[in-house]
Amino acid sequence: MPKRKSADDDKPKKPAVNEKTAQNADKNSVDEKPKGDIDLSGSGKNSLKKESAQEKLAAAPVDDDDEQPDSRIFKMLQGMRLSPEEARESAVNTRNLLIESWNSRDELYRELFGEPAYVTPGPYAAPKVLRPEDVVLPEDQEERGDTGDPGNPNLDEQHLNVLVYAPDPTRPYWTYVTAGLSSPWLQDSPAEVTGFGCEIMIKAKEDMPWAVQILRTMAFYILNHAGTLSPGVRIDLNGPIIPNSNSKLTNIFIWYPDDAPDCWYYLPSGGFGLFIAIGITPDERKFAESIEEYGTWCIQQVLRQMGHDQITDPYRGSVMDQEGIGLALLKTKSFADNFRENVAYEPEM
């Protein structure tokens, strides 16, 4: 089970993650809107950077004694067409890595969250083993008159699930976690970052469909823009967090979840970040934007002090209307200012 927080965690202080890493992630936060102007390409400073295999190969020192890459890898790096045998080998390697990584992530989730109450959509199971003779190549599809991917046994395991965990005595809220963004769908060997480099979670007071819908919407944009999300990002939902409702939560931000203390985890296929999406109101976002550099961290601390922690309650009012908010804002902003002046810009020895 994940490590629980102490009472001191409600005080404004440095996050459990390395402070400079957390604050700098927030410093680079961007405004994202799900209407075509999203920057999920991985080019932003706040995004998880993926170094291509070509860049790594070009940067590696040349040694005549080094073993040269096999012809299959060389052709892939050069964008050359693989022979049928090489293509089948690559497909089998991809599937084997997918299976191994799926099992590793499933074990990690069980350690962090326990057994899910349910999974949507189903089925939720490790991908099936792929034999070389079962690989369907493009030329095989043409010969059979196939015109697309549906039914292709090479792709039938490539989908995203949301695992839903019921409250328990140590975790009195519903937890929703994606499983699939970190899957090595297009890898046949380990890399620095696996898949799209992240999985996203939401915590809610009640089990309702909106949480799954939000996670799948974010996943949709990540998949379609070949990008990722990272802590510090603030996203305008362009409407209530529950569609066609009077919820005041119309924005979310991405941060480090208390339930996953390490935040960055490793699968056989590479590393990925496990992050949380938290709903906020327009005036809460406005406060975050008013803080020079560290606004997302500040609004997270304000939510903690006002009793909301990392739970998204679509029916709550704005914390700006709660009693005692003035002191909470002052304490949080003062801490951020002090950190900026005395920690963030200390010269490195």
N, C-alpha and C positions, 0 to 999 in steps of 0.2 A: 504494500500500500504506500501511497506517496507520503512524504514527510509533511506533518501538519504545522501550521503556523502558531507562534506564541502570541501572548497578549501584546508584547512590544511591537508586533508587526503593524499595529494600527497607528503607531507614531510615525510622523514624517521622517523618513530616513532613506538611506541608500537602498535601492532594490537588492534582492537576494542575488541577482545576476551581477557579474562584474559591473561596477558602477559606471565606468567610462563607456563600456559597451552599451549599457542600457540607455544612458543619457545621450550618447552620440547617435544611437538609433532614433531617439525621439527628436534630436536636433535636426535630423535629415527627413523628418516626416513630411509627407506630401498630401495634397488634397486630391482625392480620387472620386470620380463620379461615374456611375455605371451607365453612361449614355454616349459612349464612343470616345471620350477623352480620358480614359483610364490609362495610367502608365504602369502596366504590369509586365513590361517587356524585360525587366531585369536590368535596365540601363540606369535606373535611379540609384543614388548613393545608398538609399535605405533598403535596396533589394539584395537578396542573396546572389552573389556573383558566381556565375558558372564559367569556368575556364574550359574552352573547347579542347578536344583532343589534339586538333591541329596546333593550337597555341602551345600546349604542353610539349608536343613533339618538337616544335620549332625551337623552344627554349631549352631543351635538354642538351647537355654537352655531348659532343660526338666523340665516341671512343671506338677505335677500330676493333677492339676486343669485345665490344658489346654485342649481344645477340640481336640480330635484325628482326623486325616484326614479320610475322608470317604474311603470306600473300593476301590472305583474306582481310587482315587488319589494314595492310597498306592500301589495298583497293578501297576500303571504306573511307579512309582518311582522304584519299584522292578523289572521292566521289565516283569511282569507277564501278562498272557493273560486275557483280559477283557471278561466278559460275553457279549452276544449279546446286552442285555439291556444297559449295561455300555458303550459299544462301540458306540451304537447309541447316548447315552447321550453326550459322548465326542465329537462326530462328530457334533452334533447340537450346542454344546457350542463353538466349534471351528468356525463354520460358523457364529454364532451370533457375536463373537468377531471380526471376519474378516469384517463383515458388519459395525459394529460400528466404527472400526478403519479406514476402507475405507472412510466412511463419514467424519470422523474427519480430515483425511489427505486432502481430497478434499476441505474441508472448509479452512484449513490452506493454501493450494496452492492458493485458490481464494483470500485470504487476502494478500498474498505475491506477487502474480503475475497477478491476474485478471483472465479473461476468456481466455482459450487457443484458438489459431487460429485453431488448429486441434490436433488430438491425433492419434498416430500410435503405434502398430496396433489397430484396433477397435475390438470389441466394448469397450467403456469406460463407465462403469456403476457399481453401487454398486452390489455386489453379491446377488443372490436370496436367500430368506429364505429357509432353509432346515428343513423339517419335519422329525421326527424320522422314520416314515414309509417309507420315501424316501431314507434313508441311505442304501447304498449298501455295505455290509460287504464282506470280502474275501470269506467266506464260501458260501455266496449268489452267487458270481461270479462262483464258482466251480460248484454249482448245475445247473446254467444256461449255463455252458460251456464257460463262458467268460475267456479270457486269459491275459488281461492287463487292463491298466488304461484308454485308450481312450474311451470316452463316459461315463465314470464314473461320475455321477452327483455330487459326493463329490469333484471332482477335477476340474470341468469345469470352475471355477472362478479363478484358480491359474495361472495367467499369468502376464507379466510385460508390462506396457505401457510406452511410452515416450510422455509427454505433451509438445507441442510446442507453445510458446507465441511470438506474433509479436511485433515489436518495437512500442513504444509509446513516447510521449513527455518527459517523465521522465526516460525512459529506451530505449535508441536509439540503440538497438541491439536485435537479436533473442535469445530467451532463451529456452533451452531444459532441461527438468527435468524428471528423472525416477519416476515411481509410481508403486511400487510392491516389492522392496527389503525390505521395512520395514513392509510388510504385515505379520500378524501372521499366516502363512500358517499351522504351526504345533503346534500352541498353543491353548489350550482351556481355558486359564486363563491368567491374566496379568502377566508380568515379568519385570525385570529390563530393558532389551533390547528387542525391538520388532523385529521379523523377523531376518534379517541379519544386523540390526543396522545402516543402512545408506540409503540415496538416493543421487544420483549424478546428477549434472547439468553441462551444458556447455553454454557459451555465444559466439555468432558468429555474424559477420557483415552481412552475407547473409544467407538466408534459403537454405541449401544444405543437401543432404542425409548423408554426412560423419559424422555429429554430432550425429545423431541417431545411426549410425552404431557403432561409438566408445562407446557410452553409452551402447548399447546392448552387445557389446563385453566384456566390463568390468563387466556388470551384469552377463554374462554367466560364467565368471571365479569365481565370488563371489558365485553364486549358485552351481557351480560344486565343489568348494573347501570348501564349508560351512564356508566361512570366511567373511571378511569385508574390507573396505578401510577407512583410516583416514588421517587427515591433516599431511603433511610432506612426504608422500609416493611419490616417483618418479618412473615412469614406462617407460621402453624402449618399444616402439611400434614395433621395428624390421622392420621399414619401414616408408614411409611418412604417415602422418595423413590421407590423402586422398590416398587410394591405387592406385598404378600405375600412380602417379602424380610426379611432380618435387617439391612438397612442401618440404621446409627445416625443417618443424616441424616433428620430429621423436620421440619425447618424450612428456610425460605429467606429471604434478604433481598435487597432491590433496591439496586443501587449503580451507580456510573459505570464503564463498561467501559474497560479500557486500550486495547482495539482500536478504539475510536471516540473519539479525543481531544477532539473538539468537543462530544460528547454531545447537543447540540441542533442539529438540522438543519432546513433549509427545503425544502419542496416548493412547486410552483406553487399548491397549495391551502392552504398554511400551514406552521407549524412543528410539529415533534414531537421527543420525546426518545428516544434510543436507549440503553436501560439493560440491565443484566445481573442475572440471578437466580443466587444462589450458595447452595448447600446447606450447612447447619450442623446440629450436634447440639444436644440440649436444654441441656447444660451450657455450650456455647459461646454459645447464645442467652441463658442465664442471666447469663453474664459481661457480654454486651452490655447487658442490662437493668439491671445493677448500676452502670453508668457513668452518672452524671448527664448527660443531654442528648446525649452524643456516642457512644453505645454501638455503633451500627452501623459508624461509621467505625473505632472501636477494634477490633472483631472482624475487620474487613477487614485492618487492619494486623497483627494477630496471625497471621492466616492467611498473610500474606505472609512474616512472619519465620520461621514454622514450615515454609515450603517449599511451601505449597499455592496461594498466589497467588489467582487468581480461578477456578481449575478446580474443578469439582464432581466428586469421586470418591465414588460411593455406598458403596464398600467400605472407605474409610479409617476409622480410629478417631478418637476425639476428640483435638483438639490438647491438651486438658487433661491427657492421659496421656503426652504426649511429653516427652522430656528437654529441659530448658532452657526449659520453658513459664513457669516463675516469673519469670525475667528478662524474657521477652517481655511478659508481662502488666504487670510493673512499669514497664518503659520506655514502653509504650503508654499506660497510665493516667496516668503522670507527664506525658507530652506533652499529653494531653487536658486535664489540670488546669491546666497552664501556659498552654495556649491560652485556656482559659476565663477565667483571671485576667488575662492580659496582652494578649489580642487581641480576643476576642469582645465584651468590654464596654467597649472604649475609646470614649470620647465622640467623636462625629464633629465635625470642625472645620467 
